[in-house]
Amino acid sequence: MPAELDIYGVFVPTLLCLMLAAYALKSGVQALLQRTTFYRWIWHPALFNFALFVLLLGGLFAMFRQVTS
């Protein structure tokens, strides 16, 4: 896996790009879960959101590793 991505001559860390993508996905899933009143059953929404972010980031990292190898 490359340590950084070259975006128009600017070297950007791969982890930063994956974190931004995971945050965008988390925001979409969070909005969907709020509309379905799923958060009514969650004890600590902030902790749930952080865990969701970590899971999405891990999934994106694994997919990125499979694609680049």
N, C-alpha and C positions, 0 to 999 in steps of 0.2 A: 504494500500500500504506500502510495507516495506521501511524504511528510507534508507537502504543500501543493496547492493547485496554482497554476499560472493562469490568471484571468486578466487578459489584455496587458500583460507585462507586469502585473502586480502579483506578488506571491502571497497567497492567503492560506493559512493553516487549514488542513483538511478538517480537523475537529471543529473549527469555527463554522465552516460551511454546514457540517452535519448538525451542529447545535442549532443553527438558524432554521434549518429544515425541520428538526424535531420540535422546535418551538412553534413553528407555523402549524404543524400537524396537531400538536397538543392544543393549540388555540381553537382549531376547528373541531376537534373531538370534545373539548370542554364546552363549546357553544352548543353542540349537538346534545350533550348530556344535560345541560341546563334546560334546554327546551323540553326534554322528556322527563323533567323533574327527578332525574336519577340522583342528584345531590341531596335529596331529602333523606336518602338511606346512608349517606356517607358521614362518618363520625367527625373526621377532620378534613375538610375540603382542600386546604393548602397542602397537607401531607399527601393526599391522594393525587393532586395535580403534579407535585414534584415526582412522585413515583411513576406517574404516567409519562412524564417527560424523560425520566431515566430509562424506562422500558422502550420508548420510541427511539431514543438516542442509541441504545444498544442494538435495537433491530436495524436501524439505518446503518450503523457501523458494521454489523455483520453482513448486510446486503452489499455495502460498498466494498468490503473486503473480498466477497465472492466475485464481484464484477471485475475488480482490478487484478485478481490473480489468475 
